[in-house]
Amino acid sequence: EGVRELIRATSGERVDEELLSRSIEKLEEAVKLDYSNLAAKVALSNAWAQRNPDRALSLAEECVKRSKCAASLATLGLALEKSNRINDAIEQYERAVRRDSNHFYAHASLGMLLFKVKRFEDSIRMYDRTIEISPPNDPTFYFAKALALEAANRREEALLAYKTAIATDSNHYPSHMNLGHLLLNISPRDAARYFEKASKYASTPEKRLDALYSLGDALFRNNDTKKHAVTVFGLLKALMMTSKYSSN
């Protein structure tokens, strides 16, 4: 039950602190009942990584001493990552993926950290493997791969990766936005189409405001003055909504 609550606590855009506290409490109890329970200790380290990296690191090191399995190594990677020891974290995630070529979390985390240290080609390769073993119909890692491709100046492949993310989930706001920005100087008309869709799928007034602003820019570049006027009106409406939300 503690593991389920940990997954729920960390699956959104922000950590649910109440669920995280309940998860830690239940996992601490499980470890006290059976200190040799490696799975519980791994999960507890992952939970503490969200709140107390030093505690997480201590637990993770115990896990690795007990077993150098991929789960233990990935847990140590997470604790090091949260401690801002990025190169050390990369080393542990690399050990984890060598130990288990199907360990989804280790591959995904390694791809993200390789991107962070600007090893873009290595990040792309890691995301390719992550996509192979990830759940179907999830745009997350096509989007992440597109970011790495864009950073590596592989523009055409980045366009394709963003489009694949959208094909996987047509409502994926960040892919519509990034694709629009990539196309803005090439084809403002096509860019406008993606910005318009992004404005429909925005989850917050602020995101809709960004999409509408970008849409107005694309339409202006395409000399579509009538649509540009309509967009400016929508932009002002979104700005009013944003002001309303921020004042509450």
Accessible surface in RSA format (square Angstrom, percent):
REM  Atomic radii and reference values for relative SASA: ProtOr
REM  Chains: A
REM  Algorithm: Lee & Richards
REM  Probe-radius: 1.40
REM  Slices: 20
REM RES _ NUM      All-atoms   Total-Side   Main-Chain    Non-polar    All polar
REM                ABS   REL    ABS   REL    ABS   REL    ABS   REL    ABS   REL
RES GLU A   1   120.40  69.1  85.61  64.8  34.79  82.8  21.92  42.4  98.49  80.4
RES GLY A   2     5.74   7.1   0.00   N/A   5.74   7.1   0.36   1.0   5.39  12.1
RES VAL A   3    70.03  46.1  69.93  63.3   0.10   0.2  69.93  60.8   0.10   0.3
RES ARG A   4   155.02  65.1 153.11  78.0   1.91   4.5  65.10  89.0  89.92  54.5
RES GLU A   5    10.26   5.9  10.26   7.8   0.00   0.0   2.41   4.7   7.85   6.4
RES LEU A   6    15.98   8.9  15.98  11.4   0.00   0.0  15.98  11.2   0.00   0.0
RES ILE A   7   105.79  60.2 103.00  76.7   2.79   6.7 105.33  75.8   0.47   1.3
RES ARG A   8   138.51  58.2 126.43  64.4  12.08  28.8  49.42  67.5  89.10  54.0
RES ALA A   9     0.42   0.4   0.00   0.0   0.42   1.0   0.00   0.0   0.42   1.1
RES THR A  10    52.63  37.4  28.89  29.3  23.74  56.6  14.49  19.5  38.15  57.7
RES SER A  11    86.33  73.0  46.15  61.6  40.18  92.6  37.28  79.4  49.06  68.7
RES GLY A  12    50.16  61.9   0.00   N/A  50.16  61.9  33.40  91.6  16.76  37.5
RES GLU A  13   159.77  91.7 114.76  86.8  45.01 107.2  64.59 124.9  95.17  77.7
RES ARG A  14   215.36  90.4 197.44 100.6  17.92  42.7  73.46 100.4 141.89  86.0
RES VAL A  15    52.30  34.4  34.32  31.1  17.98  43.3  34.32  29.8  17.98  48.8
RES ASP A  16    60.62  42.5  52.41  52.2   8.21  19.4  20.14  47.4  40.48  40.4
RES GLU A  17    94.39  54.2  89.94  68.0   4.45  10.6  58.86 113.8  35.54  29.0
RES GLU A  18   122.65  70.4 112.83  85.4   9.82  23.4  45.92  88.8  76.73  62.7
RES LEU A  19    17.49   9.7  17.49  12.5   0.00   0.0  17.49  12.3   0.00   0.0
RES LEU A  20     0.09   0.0   0.09   0.1   0.00   0.0   0.09   0.1   0.00   0.0
RES SER A  21    49.49  41.8  43.81  58.5   5.68  13.1  30.82  65.6  18.67  26.2
RES ARG A  22    88.74  37.3  87.13  44.4   1.61   3.8  44.84  61.3  43.90  26.6
RES SER A  23     0.00   0.0   0.00   0.0   0.00   0.0   0.00   0.0   0.00   0.0
RES ILE A  24    11.32   6.4  11.32   8.4   0.00   0.0  11.32   8.2   0.00   0.0
RES GLU A  25   107.40  61.7 101.59  76.9   5.82  13.8  35.42  68.5  71.98  58.8
RES LYS A  26    64.61  31.5  58.78  36.1   5.83  13.9  48.91  44.0  15.70  16.7
RES LEU A  27     7.07   3.9   7.07   5.1   0.00   0.0   7.07   5.0   0.00   0.0
RES GLU A  28    34.54  19.8  34.53  26.1   0.01   0.0  19.22  37.2  15.31  12.5
RES GLU A  29    92.32  53.0  90.20  68.2   2.13   5.1  34.32  66.4  58.01  47.4
RES ALA A  30    32.65  30.0  26.96  41.6   5.69  12.9  30.69  43.2   1.96   5.2
RES VAL A  31     7.54   5.0   7.54   6.8   0.00   0.0   7.54   6.5   0.00   0.0
RES LYS A  32   168.83  82.4 136.25  83.6  32.58  77.6  86.38  77.7  82.46  87.8
RES LEU A  33   159.57  88.9 126.24  90.3  33.33  83.8 129.10  90.7  30.48  82.0
RES ASP A  34    68.14  47.7  63.69  63.4   4.46  10.5  24.93  58.7  43.21  43.1
RES TYR A  35   131.11  61.2 124.36  70.8   6.76  17.6 105.83  79.5  25.28  31.2
RES SER A  36    63.48  53.6  53.62  71.6   9.85  22.7  38.68  82.4  24.80  34.7
RES ASN A  37    53.25  36.7  45.99  44.4   7.26  17.5   8.94  21.5  44.31  42.8
RES LEU A  38    39.49  22.0  35.26  25.2   4.23  10.6  35.75  25.1   3.74  10.1
RES ALA A  39    76.13  70.0  62.71  96.8  13.42  30.5  69.87  98.4   6.26  16.6
RES ALA A  40     8.19   7.5   4.60   7.1   3.59   8.2   7.59  10.7   0.60   1.6
RES LYS A  41    15.41   7.5  15.41   9.5   0.00   0.0   3.35   3.0  12.06  12.8
RES VAL A  42    17.63  11.6  17.63  16.0   0.00   0.0  17.63  15.3   0.00   0.0
RES ALA A  43     9.00   8.3   6.71  10.3   2.29   5.2   8.98  12.6   0.02   0.1
RES LEU A  44     0.03   0.0   0.03   0.0   0.00   0.0   0.03   0.0   0.00   0.0
RES SER A  45     0.50   0.4   0.43   0.6   0.07   0.2   0.00   0.0   0.50   0.7
RES ASN A  46    38.28  26.4  37.67  36.4   0.61   1.5   7.05  17.0  31.23  30.2
RES ALA A  47     0.00   0.0   0.00   0.0   0.00   0.0   0.00   0.0   0.00   0.0
RES TRP A  48    46.10  18.5  46.10  22.3   0.00   0.0  46.10  24.6   0.00   0.0
RES ALA A  49     2.71   2.5   0.43   0.7   2.28   5.2   0.43   0.6   2.28   6.0
RES GLN A  50    53.68  30.0  23.73  17.3  29.95  71.3   1.93   4.1  51.75  39.2
RES ARG A  51   100.35  42.1  70.22  35.8  30.13  71.7  46.94  64.1  53.42  32.4
RES ASN A  52    60.25  41.5  58.06  56.1   2.19   5.3   7.92  19.1  52.33  50.6
RES PRO A  53    41.11  30.0  41.11  37.5   0.00   0.0  41.11  33.9   0.00   0.0
RES ASP A  54   111.22  77.9 103.70 103.2   7.52  17.8  31.19  73.4  80.02  79.8
RES ARG A  55    83.41  35.0  76.94  39.2   6.47  15.4  31.59  43.2  51.82  31.4
RES ALA A  56     0.00   0.0   0.00   0.0   0.00   0.0   0.00   0.0   0.00   0.0
RES LEU A  57    24.83  13.8  24.83  17.8   0.00   0.0  24.83  17.4   0.00   0.0
RES SER A  58    52.70  44.5  47.70  63.7   5.00  11.5  25.49  54.3  27.21  38.1
RES LEU A  59     3.42   1.9   3.42   2.4   0.00   0.0   3.42   2.4   0.00   0.0
RES ALA A  60     0.00   0.0   0.00   0.0   0.00   0.0   0.00   0.0   0.00   0.0
RES GLU A  61    79.09  45.4  77.16  58.4   1.94   4.6  20.28  39.2  58.81  48.0
RES GLU A  62    56.75  32.6  51.13  38.7   5.62  13.4  28.82  55.7  27.93  22.8
RES CYS A  63     0.05   0.0   0.00   0.0   0.05   0.1   0.05   0.1   0.00   0.0
RES VAL A  64    15.34  10.1  15.06  13.6   0.28   0.7  15.06  13.1   0.28   0.8
RES LYS A  65   173.89  84.8 142.87  87.7  31.02  73.9  90.83  81.8  83.06  88.5
RES ARG A  66   139.47  58.6 106.83  54.5  32.65  77.7  47.61  65.1  91.87  55.7
RES SER A  67    36.13  30.5  28.69  38.3   7.44  17.1  19.77  42.1  16.36  22.9
RES LYS A  68   103.65  50.6  96.21  59.0   7.44  17.7  59.35  53.4  44.30  47.2
RES CYS A  69    42.02  31.8  38.07  42.5   3.95   9.3  33.25  84.3   8.77   9.5
RES ALA A  70     7.39   6.8   5.14   7.9   2.25   5.1   5.14   7.2   2.25   6.0
RES ALA A  71    42.45  39.0  38.43  59.3   4.01   9.1  39.91  56.2   2.54   6.7
RES SER A  72     0.00   0.0   0.00   0.0   0.00   0.0   0.00   0.0   0.00   0.0
RES LEU A  73     1.01   0.6   1.01   0.7   0.00   0.0   1.01   0.7   0.00   0.0
RES ALA A  74     3.31   3.0   3.31   5.1   0.00   0.0   3.31   4.7   0.00   0.0
RES THR A  75     3.76   2.7   1.79   1.8   1.97   4.7   1.28   1.7   2.48   3.8
RES LEU A  76    16.84   9.4  16.84  12.0   0.00   0.0  16.84  11.8   0.00   0.0
RES GLY A  77     0.00   0.0   0.00   N/A   0.00   0.0   0.00   0.0   0.00   0.0
RES LEU A  78    12.82   7.1  12.82   9.2   0.00   0.0  12.82   9.0   0.00   0.0
RES ALA A  79     0.25   0.2   0.18   0.3   0.07   0.2   0.18   0.2   0.07   0.2
RES LEU A  80     7.86   4.4   7.86   5.6   0.00   0.0   7.86   5.5   0.00   0.0
RES GLU A  81    29.10  16.7  21.87  16.5   7.23  17.2   5.62  10.9  23.48  19.2
RES LYS A  82    89.63  43.7  66.34  40.7  23.29  55.5  23.54  21.2  66.09  70.4
RES SER A  83    34.39  29.1   9.53  12.7  24.86  57.3  16.70  35.6  17.69  24.8
RES ASN A  84   115.09  79.4  98.06  94.8  17.03  41.0  25.98  62.5  89.11  86.1
RES ARG A  85   111.20  46.7 103.68  52.9   7.52  17.9  45.85  62.7  65.35  39.6
RES ILE A  86    24.83  14.1  21.34  15.9   3.49   8.4  21.34  15.4   3.49   9.5
RES ASN A  87   114.77  79.1 105.31 101.8   9.46  22.8  31.30  75.3  83.47  80.7
RES ASP A  88    54.78  38.4  53.83  53.6   0.95   2.3   8.29  19.5  46.50  46.4
RES ALA A  89     0.00   0.0   0.00   0.0   0.00   0.0   0.00   0.0   0.00   0.0
RES ILE A  90     7.44   4.2   7.44   5.5   0.00   0.0   7.44   5.4   0.00   0.0
RES GLU A  91    93.58  53.7  92.64  70.1   0.94   2.2  26.76  51.8  66.81  54.6
RES GLN A  92    20.37  11.4  20.37  14.9   0.00   0.0   0.00   0.0  20.37  15.4
RES TYR A  93     0.00   0.0   0.00   0.0   0.00   0.0   0.00   0.0   0.00   0.0
RES GLU A  94    46.51  26.7  46.51  35.2   0.00   0.0  10.05  19.4  36.46  29.8
RES ARG A  95    65.16  27.4  61.43  31.3   3.73   8.9  15.10  20.6  50.06  30.3
RES ALA A  96     0.00   0.0   0.00   0.0   0.00   0.0   0.00   0.0   0.00   0.0
RES VAL A  97    20.21  13.3  14.51  13.1   5.70  13.7  14.51  12.6   5.70  15.5
RES ARG A  98   172.79  72.6 136.61  69.6  36.18  86.1  75.91 103.8  96.88  58.7
RES ARG A  99   137.50  57.7 109.19  55.7  28.31  67.4  37.18  50.8 100.33  60.8
RES ASP A 100    53.79  37.7  49.86  49.6   3.93   9.3  13.93  32.8  39.87  39.8
RES SER A 101    64.69  54.7  60.16  80.3   4.53  10.4  35.77  76.2  28.92  40.5
RES ASN A 102    94.29  65.0  80.01  77.3  14.28  34.4  22.52  54.2  71.77  69.4
RES HIS A 103    36.67  20.0  32.59  22.7   4.08  10.4  25.95  26.7  10.73  12.5
RES PHE A 104    71.78  35.9  67.85  42.0   3.93  10.2  67.85  41.1   3.93  11.3
RES TYR A 105    89.54  41.8  87.98  50.1   1.56   4.1  81.08  60.9   8.46  10.4
RES ALA A 106     0.00   0.0   0.00   0.0   0.00   0.0   0.00   0.0   0.00   0.0
RES HIS A 107     7.87   4.3   7.87   5.5   0.00   0.0   0.51   0.5   7.36   8.6
RES ALA A 108    12.43  11.4   9.96  15.4   2.47   5.6  10.26  14.5   2.17   5.8
RES SER A 109     8.24   7.0   5.34   7.1   2.90   6.7   2.88   6.1   5.36   7.5
RES LEU A 110     1.34   0.7   1.34   1.0   0.00   0.0   1.34   0.9   0.00   0.0
RES GLY A 111     0.00   0.0   0.00   N/A   0.00   0.0   0.00   0.0   0.00   0.0
RES MET A 112    86.11  44.6  85.36  56.5   0.75   1.8  44.72  38.0  41.39  54.8
RES LEU A 113     1.04   0.6   1.04   0.7   0.00   0.0   1.04   0.7   0.00   0.0
RES LEU A 114     3.39   1.9   3.39   2.4   0.00   0.0   3.39   2.4   0.00   0.0
RES PHE A 115    67.01  33.5  64.78  40.1   2.22   5.8  64.78  39.3   2.22   6.4
RES LYS A 116   125.06  61.0 101.00  62.0  24.06  57.3  70.80  63.7  54.26  57.8
RES VAL A 117    52.67  34.7  28.27  25.6  24.39  58.8  35.48  30.8  17.18  46.6
RES LYS A 118   157.44  76.8 139.20  85.4  18.24  43.4  81.83  73.7  75.61  80.5
RES ARG A 119   100.17  42.1  92.79  47.3   7.38  17.6  47.60  65.1  52.56  31.9
RES PHE A 120    46.22  23.1  43.24  26.8   2.98   7.8  43.24  26.2   2.98   8.5
RES GLU A 121    75.91  43.6  73.88  55.9   2.03   4.8  50.16  97.0  25.75  21.0
RES ASP A 122    41.27  28.9  38.90  38.7   2.37   5.6   8.61  20.3  32.66  32.6
RES SER A 123     0.00   0.0   0.00   0.0   0.00   0.0   0.00   0.0   0.00   0.0
RES ILE A 124     5.03   2.9   5.03   3.7   0.00   0.0   5.03   3.6   0.00   0.0
RES ARG A 125   141.87  59.6 134.05  68.3   7.82  18.6  67.80  92.7  74.07  44.9
RES MET A 126    34.83  18.0  34.60  22.9   0.24   0.6  34.68  29.5   0.15   0.2
RES TYR A 127    10.98   5.1  10.98   6.2   0.00   0.0   1.19   0.9   9.79  12.1
RES ASP A 128    51.77  36.3  49.07  48.8   2.70   6.4  21.82  51.4  29.94  29.9
RES ARG A 129    69.59  29.2  68.20  34.8   1.38   3.3  33.01  45.1  36.57  22.2
RES THR A 130     0.00   0.0   0.00   0.0   0.00   0.0   0.00   0.0   0.00   0.0
RES ILE A 131    31.15  17.7  22.33  16.6   8.81  21.2  22.33  16.1   8.81  23.9
RES GLU A 132   123.13  70.7  85.64  64.8  37.49  89.3  40.13  77.6  83.00  67.8
RES ILE A 133    41.41  23.6  13.85  10.3  27.56  66.4  20.81  15.0  20.61  55.9
RES SER A 134    21.17  17.9   6.69   8.9  14.48  33.4   0.30   0.6  20.88  29.2
RES PRO A 135    77.26  56.3  68.44  62.4   8.83  32.1  74.68  61.7   2.58  16.0
RES PRO A 136   115.54  84.2  93.81  85.5  21.73  79.0 104.92  86.6  10.62  66.0
RES ASN A 137   123.61  85.2  98.77  95.4  24.85  59.8  20.96  50.4 102.65  99.2
RES ASP A 138    42.24  29.6  36.31  36.1   5.93  14.0  11.10  26.1  31.14  31.1
RES PRO A 139    13.68  10.0  13.68  12.5   0.00   0.0  13.68  11.3   0.00   0.0
RES THR A 140    65.30  46.4  63.40  64.3   1.90   4.5  44.02  59.1  21.28  32.2
RES PHE A 141    26.55  13.3  26.55  16.4   0.00   0.0  26.55  16.1   0.00   0.0
RES TYR A 142    61.13  28.5  61.13  34.8   0.00   0.0  27.48  20.7  33.65  41.5
RES PHE A 143    36.58  18.3  36.58  22.7   0.00   0.0  36.58  22.2   0.00   0.0
RES ALA A 144    15.64  14.4  14.39  22.2   1.25   2.8  14.82  20.9   0.82   2.2
RES LYS A 145    48.16  23.5  48.16  29.6   0.00   0.0   7.14   6.4  41.03  43.7
RES ALA A 146     0.00   0.0   0.00   0.0   0.00   0.0   0.00   0.0   0.00   0.0
RES LEU A 147    58.79  32.7  56.01  40.1   2.78   7.0  56.18  39.5   2.61   7.0
RES ALA A 148     0.00   0.0   0.00   0.0   0.00   0.0   0.00   0.0   0.00   0.0
RES LEU A 149     1.98   1.1   1.98   1.4   0.00   0.0   1.98   1.4   0.00   0.0
RES GLU A 150    65.41  37.6  56.18  42.5   9.23  22.0  22.21  43.0  43.20  35.3
RES ALA A 151    39.41  36.2  12.47  19.3  26.94  61.3  24.85  35.0  14.57  38.6
RES ALA A 152    24.44  22.5   2.90   4.5  21.55  49.0   9.47  13.3  14.98  39.7
RES ASN A 153   137.18  94.6 109.18 105.5  28.00  67.4  29.71  71.5 107.47 103.9
RES ARG A 154    74.35  31.2  66.90  34.1   7.45  17.7  32.31  44.2  42.04  25.5
RES ARG A 155    98.51  41.4  94.30  48.1   4.20  10.0  41.86  57.2  56.64  34.3
RES GLU A 156   124.74  71.6 117.11  88.6   7.63  18.2  64.37 124.5  60.36  49.3
RES GLU A 157    78.72  45.2  75.10  56.8   3.61   8.6  36.06  69.8  42.65  34.8
RES ALA A 158     0.00   0.0   0.00   0.0   0.00   0.0   0.00   0.0   0.00   0.0
RES LEU A 159    15.76   8.8  15.76  11.3   0.00   0.0  15.76  11.1   0.00   0.0
RES LEU A 160   119.28  66.4 117.74  84.2   1.53   3.9 119.11  83.6   0.17   0.4
RES ALA A 161     7.60   7.0   3.50   5.4   4.10   9.3   7.37  10.4   0.22   0.6
RES TYR A 162     0.00   0.0   0.00   0.0   0.00   0.0   0.00   0.0   0.00   0.0
RES LYS A 163    94.28  46.0  88.70  54.4   5.58  13.3  37.57  33.8  56.71  60.4
RES THR A 164    44.45  31.6  41.25  41.8   3.19   7.6  30.95  41.6  13.49  20.4
RES ALA A 165     0.00   0.0   0.00   0.0   0.00   0.0   0.00   0.0   0.00   0.0
RES ILE A 166    23.04  13.1  22.26  16.6   0.78   1.9  22.26  16.0   0.78   2.1
RES ALA A 167    90.05  82.8  48.24  74.5  41.81  95.1  60.06  84.6  29.99  79.4
RES THR A 168    36.54  26.0  13.30  13.5  23.24  55.4  11.55  15.5  24.99  37.8
RES ASP A 169    51.44  36.0  46.66  46.4   4.78  11.3  11.76  27.7  39.68  39.6
RES SER A 170    66.69  56.4  62.05  82.8   4.64  10.7  35.98  76.6  30.70  43.0
RES ASN A 171    85.61  59.0  77.28  74.7   8.33  20.1  14.52  34.9  71.10  68.7
RES HIS A 172    29.64  16.2  27.02  18.8   2.62   6.7  16.28  16.8  13.36  15.5
RES TYR A 173    28.72  13.4  26.69  15.2   2.03   5.3  23.83  17.9   4.89   6.0
RES PRO A 174    46.97  34.2  45.39  41.4   1.59   5.8  46.97  38.8   0.00   0.0
RES SER A 175     0.00   0.0   0.00   0.0   0.00   0.0   0.00   0.0   0.00   0.0
RES HIS A 176     1.36   0.7   1.36   0.9   0.00   0.0   1.36   1.4   0.00   0.0
RES MET A 177    18.64   9.7  18.64  12.3   0.00   0.0  18.64  15.9   0.00   0.0
RES ASN A 178    37.17  25.6  34.90  33.7   2.27   5.5   4.74  11.4  32.43  31.3
RES LEU A 179     0.00   0.0   0.00   0.0   0.00   0.0   0.00   0.0   0.00   0.0
RES GLY A 180     0.00   0.0   0.00   N/A   0.00   0.0   0.00   0.0   0.00   0.0
RES HIS A 181    91.59  50.1  78.54  54.6  13.05  33.4  58.89  60.7  32.71  38.1
RES LEU A 182     8.69   4.8   6.46   4.6   2.23   5.6   8.48   6.0   0.21   0.6
RES LEU A 183    16.06   8.9  16.06  11.5   0.00   0.0  16.06  11.3   0.00   0.0
RES LEU A 184    16.81   9.4  16.56  11.8   0.25   0.6  16.56  11.6   0.25   0.7
RES ASN A 185   119.96  82.7  86.23  83.3  33.73  81.2  27.96  67.3  92.00  88.9
RES ILE A 186   100.11  57.0  69.19  51.5  30.92  74.5  73.74  53.1  26.37  71.6
RES SER A 187    28.39  24.0  25.12  33.5   3.26   7.5  17.76  37.8  10.63  14.9
RES PRO A 188    31.00  22.6  31.00  28.3   0.00   0.0  31.00  25.6   0.00   0.0
RES ARG A 189   160.20  67.3 156.42  79.7   3.78   9.0  59.01  80.6 101.19  61.3
RES ASP A 190    50.89  35.6  50.75  50.5   0.14   0.3   1.48   3.5  49.41  49.3
RES ALA A 191     0.00   0.0   0.00   0.0   0.00   0.0   0.00   0.0   0.00   0.0
RES ALA A 192     6.87   6.3   6.66  10.3   0.21   0.5   6.85   9.6   0.02   0.1
RES ARG A 193   109.25  45.9 104.91  53.5   4.34  10.3  54.97  75.1  54.28  32.9
RES TYR A 194    18.65   8.7  18.65  10.6   0.00   0.0   4.90   3.7  13.75  16.9
RES PHE A 195     0.00   0.0   0.00   0.0   0.00   0.0   0.00   0.0   0.00   0.0
RES GLU A 196    83.01  47.7  83.01  62.8   0.00   0.0  12.07  23.3  70.94  57.9
RES LYS A 197    74.69  36.4  74.69  45.8   0.00   0.0  36.47  32.8  38.23  40.7
RES ALA A 198     0.00   0.0   0.00   0.0   0.00   0.0   0.00   0.0   0.00   0.0
RES SER A 199    11.24   9.5   7.93  10.6   3.31   7.6   0.09   0.2  11.16  15.6
RES LYS A 200   146.18  71.3 110.69  67.9  35.49  84.5  69.43  62.5  76.75  81.8
RES TYR A 201    73.83  34.5  53.98  30.7  19.86  51.7  31.41  23.6  42.42  52.3
RES ALA A 202    23.84  21.9   0.20   0.3  23.64  53.8   0.20   0.3  23.64  62.6
RES SER A 203    83.03  70.2  44.88  59.9  38.15  87.9  51.68 110.1  31.35  43.9
RES THR A 204    53.06  37.7  47.84  48.5   5.22  12.4  49.76  66.8   3.30   5.0
RES PRO A 205    22.18  16.2  18.25  16.6   3.93  14.3  21.57  17.8   0.61   3.8
RES GLU A 206    82.15  47.2  81.03  61.3   1.11   2.6  51.31  99.2  30.84  25.2
RES LYS A 207    63.17  30.8  63.00  38.7   0.18   0.4  42.27  38.0  20.90  22.3
RES ARG A 208    72.40  30.4  72.40  36.9   0.00   0.0  21.83  29.8  50.57  30.6
RES LEU A 209    36.64  20.4  36.64  26.2   0.00   0.0  36.64  25.7   0.00   0.0
RES ASP A 210    79.00  55.3  75.79  75.4   3.21   7.6  12.78  30.1  66.22  66.0
RES ALA A 211     0.00   0.0   0.00   0.0   0.00   0.0   0.00   0.0   0.00   0.0
RES LEU A 212    11.00   6.1  11.00   7.9   0.00   0.0  11.00   7.7   0.00   0.0
RES TYR A 213   147.34  68.8 144.42  82.2   2.91   7.6  95.79  72.0  51.55  63.5
RES SER A 214    10.13   8.6   7.73  10.3   2.40   5.5   2.88   6.1   7.26  10.2
RES LEU A 215    13.53   7.5  13.53   9.7   0.00   0.0  13.53   9.5   0.00   0.0
RES GLY A 216     6.22   7.7   0.00   N/A   6.22   7.7   6.22  17.1   0.00   0.0
RES ASP A 217    46.34  32.5  38.75  38.6   7.59  18.0  14.30  33.6  32.04  32.0
RES ALA A 218     0.00   0.0   0.00   0.0   0.00   0.0   0.00   0.0   0.00   0.0
RES LEU A 219    13.38   7.5  13.38   9.6   0.00   0.0  13.38   9.4   0.00   0.0
RES PHE A 220   129.86  65.0 124.33  77.0   5.54  14.4 125.92  76.3   3.94  11.3
RES ARG A 221   107.73  45.2  80.80  41.2  26.93  64.1  33.51  45.8  74.22  45.0
RES ASN A 222    38.54  26.6  23.02  22.2  15.52  37.4   3.19   7.7  35.35  34.2
RES ASN A 223   128.08  88.3 105.22 101.7  22.87  55.1  27.43  66.0 100.65  97.3
RES ASP A 224    35.52  24.9  29.60  29.5   5.92  14.0  10.10  23.8  25.43  25.4
RES THR A 225   105.66  75.1  98.15  99.5   7.50  17.9  68.89  92.5  36.77  55.6
RES LYS A 226   167.90  81.9 159.64  98.0   8.27  19.7 110.08  99.1  57.83  61.6
RES LYS A 227   121.61  59.3 120.60  74.0   1.01   2.4  67.87  61.1  53.74  57.2
RES HIS A 228    48.27  26.4  48.27  33.6   0.00   0.0  22.79  23.5  25.48  29.6
RES ALA A 229    62.77  57.7  50.61  78.1  12.16  27.7  56.47  79.5   6.30  16.7
RES VAL A 230   101.68  66.9  96.26  87.1   5.41  13.0  99.77  86.7   1.91   5.2
RES THR A 231     9.28   6.6   5.19   5.3   4.08   9.7   4.63   6.2   4.65   7.0
RES VAL A 232    56.54  37.2  56.43  51.1   0.11   0.3  56.54  49.1   0.00   0.0
RES PHE A 233   142.45  71.3 140.07  86.8   2.38   6.2 141.76  85.9   0.69   2.0
RES GLY A 234    12.05  14.9   0.00   N/A  12.05  14.9  12.05  33.1   0.00   0.0
RES LEU A 235    35.87  20.0  35.87  25.7   0.00   0.0  35.87  25.2   0.00   0.0
RES LEU A 236    97.34  54.2  96.86  69.3   0.48   1.2  96.86  68.0   0.48   1.3
RES LYS A 237   116.27  56.7 114.23  70.1   2.04   4.8  58.18  52.4  58.09  61.9
RES ALA A 238     0.51   0.5   0.41   0.6   0.10   0.2   0.51   0.7   0.00   0.0
RES LEU A 239    87.56  48.8  87.56  62.6   0.00   0.0  87.56  61.5   0.00   0.0
RES MET A 240   139.73  72.4 131.14  86.8   8.59  20.5 109.21  92.8  30.52  40.4
RES MET A 241    68.02  35.2  66.39  43.9   1.63   3.9  58.44  49.7   9.58  12.7
RES THR A 242    21.52  15.3  21.52  21.8   0.00   0.0  21.52  28.9   0.00   0.0
RES SER A 243    61.36  51.9  54.42  72.6   6.94  16.0  35.89  76.4  25.47  35.7
RES LYS A 244   136.47  66.6 129.71  79.6   6.76  16.1  78.43  70.6  58.04  61.8
RES TYR A 245   127.83  59.7 115.49  65.7  12.35  32.1  72.61  54.6  55.22  68.1
RES SER A 246    87.61  74.0  50.01  66.7  37.59  86.6  47.10 100.3  40.51  56.8
RES SER A 247    92.23  77.9  50.98  68.0  41.25  95.0  49.64 105.7  42.58  59.7
RES ASN A 248   145.21 100.1  82.14  79.4  63.07 151.9  61.50 148.0  83.72  80.9
END  Absolute sums over single chains surface
CHAIN  1 A    13588.5      11756.5       1832.0       7341.7       6246.9
END  Absolute sums over all chains
TOTAL         13588.5      11756.5       1832.0       7341.7       6246.9
